[in-house]
């Protein structure tokens, strides 16, 4: 008999603990916080366009617009491919941003 009583007490303790865990979200629900997005929304223009560099040159590349600030950047690709390619090298290239201009988005509101 003593083992039966000990088993019943342990099962009762487990059932009580599970009930506390199941009821807690209804009594004191956890607060939800919106995740702060640290990235600005970007619009990447489809296709490859001729970019005019401030130094006077031109190069093929992608156009990217920051929708929060209105800044427009060009990323040279060097060819009509949509990503930076070096025809002489098999290594991946990294394209640096070239500031092209700015849209005054604050005036559109």
C-alpha positions in Angstrom: 0.0 0.0 0.0 2.7 2.6 0.7 4.0 2.5 -2.9 0.4 3.0 -4.2 0.0 6.1 -2.0 3.4 7.5 -3.1 2.5 6.9 -6.8 -0.8 8.7 -6.3 0.9 11.7 -4.6 3.5 12.0 -7.4 0.8 11.7 -10.1 -1.2 14.4 -8.4 1.8 16.6 -8.1 2.5 16.2 -11.9 -1.1 16.8 -12.8 -1.2 20.0 -10.6 2.1 21.3 -12.2 0.7 20.7 -15.7 -2.5 22.5 -14.9 -0.5 25.5 -13.6 1.5 25.5 -16.8 -1.7 25.3 -19.0 -3.6 28.0 -17.1 -0.8 30.6 -16.7 -1.1 32.0 -20.3 -4.8 32.8 -19.7 -4.2 34.4 -16.3 -1.1 36.5 -17.2 -0.5 36.5 -20.9 3.0 37.4 -22.1 3.4 40.8 -23.6 4.2 41.0 -27.3 6.7 43.5 -28.7 7.1 44.4 -32.3 10.5 43.6 -33.7 12.4 46.7 -34.6 13.4 46.4 -38.2 17.0 47.8 -38.5 17.0 47.5 -42.3 15.6 50.2 -44.6 13.1 49.0 -47.2 14.8 48.9 -50.6 13.4 48.8 -54.1 15.7 47.1 -56.7 14.9 48.2 -60.2 14.5 45.2 -62.5 17.0 44.9 -65.3 20.4 46.5 -65.9 20.7 50.2 -66.7 23.4 52.6 -67.8 24.6 54.4 -64.7 26.2 57.9 -65.0 29.1 58.2 -62.6 29.7 61.7 -61.1 33.3 61.6 -62.5 31.9 61.6 -66.1 31.9 58.0 -67.0 29.2 55.5 -67.6 28.8 51.8 -66.6 26.1 49.2 -66.7 24.6 48.3 -63.3 21.6 47.9 -61.0 19.6 50.8 -59.6 18.5 50.6 -55.9 16.2 53.1 -54.2 16.0 53.4 -50.4 12.3 53.8 -49.8 12.8 55.4 -46.4 15.3 58.1 -47.3 14.7 58.4 -51.1 18.4 57.9 -51.8 19.2 56.3 -55.2 22.3 54.2 -55.6 23.8 52.4 -58.5 25.7 49.1 -58.2 28.0 48.5 -61.2 27.8 45.0 -62.7 30.2 45.7 -65.6 28.1 43.6 -68.1 24.5 43.1 -68.9 24.3 40.4 -66.2 22.2 41.3 -63.2 25.1 40.6 -60.8 28.7 41.8 -60.7 30.8 39.8 -63.1 34.5 39.9 -64.1 35.1 38.3 -67.4 38.8 37.9 -66.6 38.5 36.4 -63.2 36.5 33.5 -61.7 36.3 35.1 -58.2 33.1 36.7 -57.1 33.1 40.5 -57.4 31.7 42.9 -54.9 30.0 46.0 -56.3 30.3 49.2 -54.3 27.4 51.6 -54.2 27.6 54.8 -56.3 25.2 57.6 -55.1 23.1 58.7 -58.1 20.6 61.1 -56.6 17.7 61.4 -54.2 13.9 61.5 -54.4 12.3 64.1 -52.1 9.8 61.6 -50.6 9.0 63.9 -47.7 7.3 66.3 -50.2 5.0 63.6 -51.5 3.1 63.3 -48.1 
